[in-house]
Amino acid sequence: MGPRLFKLFNAWVHNNECMSIIRNEWGLLGNSNGRVSGKLKKLKGALKKWNGEDRVTLERRLNEIEVRIRCLDDCSDVRELSETELEE
């Protein structure tokens, strides 16, 4: 089995912190002897580290949102949801 593939998720691009890491790391890497592949490998490491730190927070937030969705779904079985609840 070969090395694990690196995936860049579209949601990361909308995250200001991620884009800041990309800009900073890319600038710090200099020209790497003109080898884009070398720069990409180093950037991959920085993004994997960032994602590892952020993943716990993201997973916790997703769990909280899923619980809230189930709660709103249960409430909608008993009563009509308010405008705020519908927007949520």
BAFI-3210 file (N, C-alpha, C; in Angstrom, 3 decimals, decimal comma, padded with zeros to 6 digits):
// residues 88
n [1|2|3|4|5|6|7|8|9|10|11|12|13|14|15|16|17|18|19|20|21|22|23|24|25|26|27|28|29|30|31|32|33|34|35|36|37|38|39|40|41|42|43|44|45|46|47|48|49|50|51|52|53|54|55|56|57|58|59|60|61|62|63|64|65|66|67|68|69|70|71|72|73|74|75|76|77|78|79|80|81|82|83|84|85|86|87|88]
n.u [000,844|000,585|001,722|-000,429|-002,901|-003,035|-005,598|-007,185|-009,647|-012,509|-013,808|-011,763|-010,534|-012,182|-011,667|-010,183|-007,907|-006,650|-006,024|-004,242|-002,164|-001,342|-000,467|001,595|003,340|004,010|005,388|007,545|008,916|010,501|012,261|012,855|014,760|013,453|011,640|008,480|007,168|008,597|008,028|005,270|005,148|006,192|004,323|002,091|002,690|002,487|-000,226|-001,422|-000,695|-002,036|-004,707|-004,964|-004,891|-007,106|-009,148|-010,320|-011,782|-013,533|-014,920|-016,207|-017,863|-019,456|-020,819|-022,289|-023,969|-025,397|-026,826|-028,416|-029,940|-031,385|-032,869|-034,418|-035,825|-037,326|-038,868|-040,352|-042,119|-043,950|-044,790|-045,181|-042,312|-040,478|-039,683|-036,992|-035,998|-036,490|-034,797|-032,394]
n.v [-001,178|002,202|005,604|007,696|009,682|013,232|015,417|018,366|020,148|021,842|023,503|024,370|026,377|028,504|029,206|031,589|031,306|029,039|029,912|031,929|030,437|029,060|031,212|032,300|030,069|029,399|031,664|031,585|029,387|030,112|029,866|027,203|025,966|026,201|024,146|023,268|021,042|020,352|022,517|022,165|019,748|020,517|022,436|020,827|019,388|021,439|022,093|019,649|019,471|021,740|021,009|018,744|019,827|021,446|019,732|018,361|020,363|021,002|018,553|018,368|020,622|019,899|017,699|019,037|020,581|018,579|017,478|019,686|019,900|017,482|018,020|020,244|018,973|017,108|018,901|020,049|018,059|018,261|020,903|024,012|025,418|028,367|031,418|032,027|029,541|028,090|029,398|028,762]
n.w [000,000|-000,827|-000,028|001,982|000,440|000,098|000,894|000,029|001,377|000,177|002,003|003,621|002,184|002,520|005,051|006,976|008,572|007,531|004,928|005,588|006,688|004,388|002,752|004,377|004,805|002,155|001,361|003,168|002,276|000,181|-002,931|-003,213|-004,874|-007,294|-007,406|-007,400|-006,436|-004,134|-002,468|-002,244|-000,836|001,651|002,369|002,550|004,894|006,834|006,583|007,248|009,912|010,944|010,354|011,940|014,508|014,429|013,808|015,997|017,266|015,190|014,835|017,320|017,172|014,973|016,091|018,084|016,459|015,118|017,274|017,915|015,576|015,674|017,974|017,138|015,124|016,579|018,084|016,035|015,462|017,458|017,693|015,860|014,408|015,370|013,555|013,923|014,732|012,399|010,594|011,759]
ca.u [000,000|001,396|001,477|-001,786|-003,085|-003,394|-006,806|-007,471|-011,098|-012,971|-014,154|-010,541|-010,227|-013,020|-011,214|-009,130|-006,698|-006,013|-005,443|-003,100|-001,095|-000,858|000,310|002,817|004,235|004,497|006,391|008,710|009,615|011,402|012,073|013,104|015,472|012,524|010,845|007,157|006,808|009,198|007,241|003,967|005,329|006,338|003,028|001,237|002,984|001,919|-001,688|-001,803|-000,565|-003,141|-005,951|-004,980|-005,219|-008,441|-010,137|-011,036|-012,753|-014,531|-015,754|-017,061|-018,875|-020,392|-021,664|-023,232|-024,954|-026,269|-027,728|-029,394|-030,843|-032,315|-033,769|-035,383|-036,664|-038,280|-039,796|-041,247|-043,162|-044,896|-045,280|-044,614|-041,071|-040,455|-038,888|-035,582|-035,671|-036,465|-033,564|-031,291]
ca.v [000,000|003,408|006,672|008,263|010,875|014,453|016,022|019,740|020,286|023,168|024,301|024,974|027,578|029,569|029,452|032,603|030,784|028,143|030,712|032,619|029,436|028,817|032,378|032,404|028,941|029,485|032,727|031,139|028,312|030,655|029,286|025,750|025,580|026,178|022,922|023,449|019,817|020,433|023,480|021,564|018,750|021,225|023,047|019,708|019,126|022,521|021,974|018,465|019,831|022,647|020,254|017,861|020,632|022,021|018,674|018,061|021,442|020,858|017,389|018,724|021,561|019,120|016,937|019,980|020,955|017,422|017,400|020,774|019,536|016,464|018,700|021,012|018,008|016,611|019,994|020,275|017,034|018,627|022,268|024,716|026,095|029,819|031,887|031,896|028,122|027,694|029,918|027,999]
ca.w [000,000|-000,974|000,940|002,004|-000,368|000,806|000,335|000,428|001,355|-000,250|003,180|004,157|001,415|003,062|006,412|006,932|009,211|006,568|003,849|006,163|006,768|003,021|002,321|005,177|004,530|000,777|001,356|003,927|001,571|-000,824|-004,263|-003,132|-006,100|-008,411|-007,396|-006,809|-005,718|-002,804|-001,696|-001,960|000,221|002,928|002,649|002,970|006,301|007,648|006,550|008,014|011,326|011,250|010,326|013,105|015,677|014,250|013,571|017,240|017,433|014,134|015,142|018,459|016,671|014,159|017,011|018,691|015,437|014,899|018,425|017,778|014,470|016,200|018,911|016,347|014,423|017,574|018,395|014,899|015,516|018,512|017,484|014,726|014,780|015,206|012,418|014,315|014,683|010,994|010,009|012,329]
c.u [000,892|001,094|000,047|-001,833|-003,438|-004,604|-006,962|-008,978|-011,481|-013,282|-012,920|-010,244|-011,036|-012,629|-010,025|-007,821|-005,937|-005,333|-004,223|-001,901|-000,502|000,016|001,650|003,817|004,825|005,594|007,669|009,543|010,574|011,183|012,336|013,763|014,526|011,618|009,528|006,783|007,383|008,430|005,891|004,065|005,435|005,025|002,039|001,449|002,370|000,396|-002,167|-001,727|-001,735|-004,463|-006,060|-005,379|-006,658|-009,522|-010,956|-012,124|-013,883|-015,467|-016,696|-018,191|-019,910|-021,332|-022,706|-024,335|-025,915|-027,270|-028,812|-030,400|-031,861|-033,335|-034,838|-036,333|-037,730|-039,316|-040,796|-042,344|-044,278|-045,543|-044,647|-043,380|-041,186|-039,603|-037,394|-035,145|-035,597|-035,202|-032,359|-031,151]
c.v [001,246|004,446|007,193|009,534|012,052|015,052|017,422|019,924|021,714|024,069|024,983|026,300|028,771|029,921|030,413|032,103|029,880|028,936|031,483|031,674|029,193|029,981|032,461|031,306|029,034|030,541|032,315|030,109|028,826|029,999|027,788|025,213|025,423|024,960|023,156|022,224|019,819|021,385|022,888|020,522|019,414|021,895|022,000|019,409|020,169|022,413|020,749|018,748|020,720|021,883|019,334|018,595|021,112|020,952|018,361|019,103|021,301|019,692|017,676|019,642|020,825|018,300|017,827|020,359|019,805|017,261|018,465|020,465|018,499|017,092|019,486|020,093|017,448|017,671|020,197|019,222|017,423|019,983|022,864|025,493|027,597|030,180|031,710|030,438|027,621|028,164|029,139|026,669]
c.w [000,000|000,088|000,849|001,176|000,527|000,117|000,899|000,278|000,988|000,936|003,762|003,466|001,928|004,490|006,354|007,526|008,249|005,462|004,343|006,269|005,379|002,559|003,059|004,833|003,134|000,681|002,064|003,170|000,496|-002,165|-004,289|-004,399|-007,285|-008,443|-006,655|-005,988|-004,306|-001,907|-001,304|-000,846|001,589|003,337|003,142|004,456|007,215|007,706|007,322|009,513|011,743|011,315|011,534|014,357|015,613|014,160|014,815|017,471|016,424|014,425|016,303|018,007|015,816|015,028|017,674|017,708|015,176|016,038|018,308|016,671|014,942|017,150|018,149|015,594|015,368|017,929|017,270|014,825|016,483|018,267|016,243|015,193|014,540|013,987|012,713|014,238|013,247|010,302|010,491|011,633]
res [m|g|p|r|l|f|k|l|f|n|a|w|v|h|n|n|e|c|m|s|i|i|r|n|e|w|g|l|l|g|n|s|n|g|r|v|s|g|k|l|k|k|l|k|g|a|l|k|k|w|n|g|e|d|r|v|t|l|e|r|r|l|n|e|i|e|v|r|i|r|c|l|d|d|c|s|d|v|r|e|l|s|e|t|e|l|e|e]
***
